[in-house]
Amino acid sequence: MGIIWTIIIGFLAGVVAKFIMPGDKEPAGFILTTILGIVGAFVATFLGQALGWYAPNQGAGFIGAVVGAIVVLAIYGFIASRRTTTL
């Protein structure tokens, strides 16, 4: 159930991150943004458990997932913009 909860929170975090980081700098569409939000929630869960912020079977909270999604979206935007400028 923890993985399903992380996916749901990650989806919502991806939507919130899309609204926080709108504009031309964001090359991802809605579906890719929500997938990256889910990845951000998993990253936040993994880092939170590694740093001792969360218990071993506890997922990231909503704010942690949003921060993770913003970080993953920013990294993706940096890599995607770099890839398009070098071609």
KAMO-V658034 format. One record per pair of residues at least 12 apart in sequence whose C-alpha atoms are under 10 Angstrom apart, sorted by sequence separation. I is the first residue (numbers start at 1). J is the second residue. D is the distance in whole Angstrom. If there is no record, write none. Layout:
I & J & D
I & J & D
This chain:
18 & 30 & 8
45 & 57 & 9
46 & 58 & 10
48 & 60 & 7
45 & 58 & 8
46 & 59 & 8
47 & 60 & 9
48 & 61 & 10
45 & 59 & 5
46 & 60 & 8
15 & 30 & 8
18 & 33 & 7
44 & 59 & 8
45 & 60 & 5
14 & 30 & 9
15 & 31 & 9
17 & 33 & 8
18 & 34 & 8
44 & 60 & 6
45 & 61 & 8
48 & 64 & 8
14 & 31 & 9
16 & 33 & 10
17 & 34 & 9
42 & 59 & 8
43 & 60 & 9
44 & 61 & 9
47 & 64 & 10
14 & 32 & 9
15 & 33 & 7
16 & 34 & 9
41 & 59 & 8
42 & 60 & 8
44 & 62 & 10
14 & 33 & 6
15 & 34 & 6
17 & 36 & 10
18 & 37 & 9
41 & 60 & 7
44 & 63 & 10
45 & 64 & 8
11 & 31 & 10
13 & 33 & 10
14 & 34 & 4
15 & 35 & 10
17 & 37 & 7
40 & 60 & 10
41 & 61 & 8
44 & 64 & 6
45 & 65 & 8
13 & 34 & 8
14 & 35 & 7
15 & 36 & 10
16 & 37 & 9
41 & 62 & 8
43 & 64 & 9
44 & 65 & 6
47 & 68 & 9
11 & 33 & 9
12 & 34 & 8
14 & 36 & 7
15 & 37 & 7
41 & 63 & 10
43 & 65 & 8
44 & 66 & 9
11 & 34 & 5
13 & 36 & 9
14 & 37 & 4
41 & 64 & 7
42 & 65 & 8
44 & 67 & 8
45 & 68 & 9
10 & 34 & 7
11 & 35 & 7
13 & 37 & 6
14 & 38 & 7
40 & 64 & 9
41 & 65 & 4
43 & 67 & 10
44 & 68 & 5
10 & 35 & 8
11 & 36 & 9
12 & 37 & 8
13 & 38 & 7
14 & 39 & 9
40 & 65 & 6
41 & 66 & 7
43 & 68 & 6
44 & 69 & 8
10 & 36 & 8
11 & 37 & 6
12 & 38 & 8
14 & 40 & 8
39 & 65 & 9
40 & 66 & 7
41 & 67 & 8
42 & 68 & 8
43 & 69 & 8
7 & 34 & 10
10 & 37 & 5
11 & 38 & 5
13 & 40 & 8
14 & 41 & 9
38 & 65 & 8
40 & 67 & 8
41 & 68 & 6
42 & 69 & 9
44 & 71 & 10
7 & 35 & 9
9 & 37 & 9
10 & 38 & 4
11 & 39 & 9
13 & 41 & 8
37 & 65 & 8
38 & 66 & 10
40 & 68 & 4
41 & 69 & 6
43 & 71 & 10
44 & 72 & 10
8 & 37 & 10
9 & 38 & 7
10 & 39 & 7
11 & 40 & 10
12 & 41 & 10
37 & 66 & 7
39 & 68 & 8
40 & 69 & 4
41 & 70 & 10
43 & 72 & 9
7 & 37 & 9
8 & 38 & 8
10 & 40 & 7
11 & 41 & 8
37 & 67 & 9
38 & 68 & 9
39 & 69 & 7
40 & 70 & 7
7 & 38 & 6
9 & 40 & 10
10 & 41 & 5
37 & 68 & 7
38 & 69 & 7
40 & 71 & 7
41 & 72 & 9
6 & 38 & 7
7 & 39 & 8
9 & 41 & 7
10 & 42 & 8
36 & 68 & 9
37 & 69 & 4
40 & 72 & 6
6 & 39 & 9
7 & 40 & 10
8 & 41 & 9
9 & 42 & 10
36 & 69 & 6
37 & 70 & 8
39 & 72 & 7
40 & 73 & 8
6 & 40 & 10
7 & 41 & 7
10 & 44 & 10
35 & 69 & 9
36 & 70 & 9
37 & 71 & 9
38 & 72 & 10
39 & 73 & 10
6 & 41 & 6
7 & 42 & 8
34 & 69 & 9
36 & 71 & 10
37 & 72 & 7
5 & 41 & 10
6 & 42 & 7
33 & 69 & 9
36 & 72 & 6
37 & 73 & 8
33 & 70 & 10
36 & 73 & 6
6 & 44 & 10
35 & 73 & 10
3 & 42 & 9
6 & 45 & 8
33 & 72 & 9
34 & 73 & 10
33 & 73 & 7
36 & 76 & 8
32 & 73 & 10
33 & 76 & 10
28 & 73 & 9
20 & 66 & 10
27 & 73 & 10
26 & 73 & 8
13 & 61 & 10
17 & 65 & 10
18 & 66 & 10
26 & 74 & 8
28 & 76 & 9
13 & 62 & 7
16 & 65 & 10
17 & 66 & 6
21 & 70 & 8
25 & 74 & 9
27 & 76 & 9
28 & 77 & 8
9 & 59 & 9
10 & 60 & 9
12 & 62 & 8
13 & 63 & 8
16 & 66 & 7
17 & 67 & 8
20 & 70 & 8
26 & 76 & 9
27 & 77 & 6
9 & 60 & 8
10 & 61 & 10
13 & 64 & 9
14 & 65 & 8
15 & 66 & 9
16 & 67 & 10
17 & 68 & 9
18 & 69 & 9
26 & 77 & 6
27 & 78 & 10
6 & 58 & 9
9 & 61 & 8
10 & 62 & 8
13 & 65 & 6
14 & 66 & 7
17 & 69 & 6
18 & 70 & 8
21 & 73 & 8
25 & 77 & 7
26 & 78 & 9
28 & 80 & 9
6 & 59 & 6
9 & 62 & 6
12 & 65 & 9
13 & 66 & 5
14 & 67 & 10
16 & 69 & 9
17 & 70 & 6
21 & 74 & 9
25 & 78 & 9
27 & 80 & 7
3 & 57 & 10
5 & 59 & 8
6 & 60 & 7
8 & 62 & 10
9 & 63 & 10
10 & 64 & 10
11 & 65 & 9
12 & 66 & 8
13 & 67 & 8
14 & 68 & 9
15 & 69 & 9
16 & 70 & 9
17 & 71 & 9
26 & 80 & 9
27 & 81 & 8
2 & 57 & 7
3 & 58 & 10
5 & 60 & 10
6 & 61 & 9
9 & 64 & 10
10 & 65 & 6
11 & 66 & 10
13 & 68 & 8
14 & 69 & 6
17 & 72 & 10
18 & 73 & 9
25 & 80 & 10
26 & 81 & 9
2 & 58 & 7
3 & 59 & 8
5 & 61 & 10
6 & 62 & 9
9 & 65 & 7
10 & 66 & 8
13 & 69 & 6
14 & 70 & 8
17 & 73 & 8
25 & 81 & 8
2 & 59 & 7
9 & 66 & 9
12 & 69 & 10
13 & 70 & 8
17 & 74 & 10
2 & 60 & 10
7 & 65 & 10
10 & 68 & 9
11 & 69 & 9
14 & 72 & 10
6 & 65 & 8
10 & 69 & 7
14 & 73 & 9
